[in-house]
């Protein structure tokens, strides 16, 4: 795992694909949380880290962990107030009608599928801003910013408007990749203790 930023209070990793953020059950032994714990313990830091936000198993990129309870509580509050800015890069099918826009559709569980989410009038508020970067063949490269952090939000929203992510077969994407084409490329936040503005860029790995 690649460290993007670290001090005594927080640590930011660049998560690889096909790795859960945290264990879903006791048999899940190869998660980013466990790798983070091992990394810190191997340096002699006897701390119990916890993730502040999550990324889907197949989504790569920057993810923030707190090293102690105070930093975690402050960052949780910042997350609730939408003060952690996360920028994603995605490749979607087709060409977008608007080069820049906002998808504001509530997201809830799909009653017919255990892991899938869907746009639902009874779901939670979800807001995704996007900007077209470039078009190539029948695909579009887009940059996305989240105001909310719903499960599968970018995937659900782009599928809903008819432009599912490449590789995202759960939401109608073509299987051109072995996972959805989504990367958390940039994370910006005010340091929970010092207030310093931290900006982390996550390269593709």
C-alpha positions, 0 to 999 in steps of 0.5 A: 500500500502507498502512503500519500500523507502521514503525521501523528494524527492522520494517515492517507493511503492510496488504496489498490483495487480488489481490497476491502476498506475494512473486514466484512466478517472474521474471514476477511483478513486482507483489508486496507484497515488491516494493512494500515494496522500492520504498517503502523505496528511494524514502525513501532506505532501502537495505535488503532487506526480507523477509516474516516470514509470508505471506498468500494472494494474495486475503487482505487485511490485516496482514503483517510484514516485517523490515528486516534479518537480525537482526530477521528471525531473531528474528521467525522464531524467534517465529513458530516458537514461535507468539509472533506472534498473528494475528487474522482475520475471515471470513464463512462459509456457514451457522450454526455449531453452537458459538459458540466452538470449536477446529478441530484437524485436520492439513492436507496437500497434495491429491494431485489438485489442485496448489494445494489443501490438505485435512485429512489424517491424514498432514498437518501439525498445524493448530489454528484457534480461532474465535468467532462475531461475528454471524449474518446471513441464511445467513452467519456472521461469525467471528473466528479465531486461528491457533496454526499457520500452514499454507497455506490453514489457515482456508479448509481447516478451515472447509470441512472442518466444512461452513462454507466461506468465502464467495467461496472456490470452491476449497474449496466456497464460493459465488461471492458475492465475487470472492475468499474473505472473509478479512481479517487484521485484527490482528497482535500481536508483541513487537518483536524488538529493544526487546521492546515490545508492538506491536499493529497493526489493519488496516482494510478497504481 
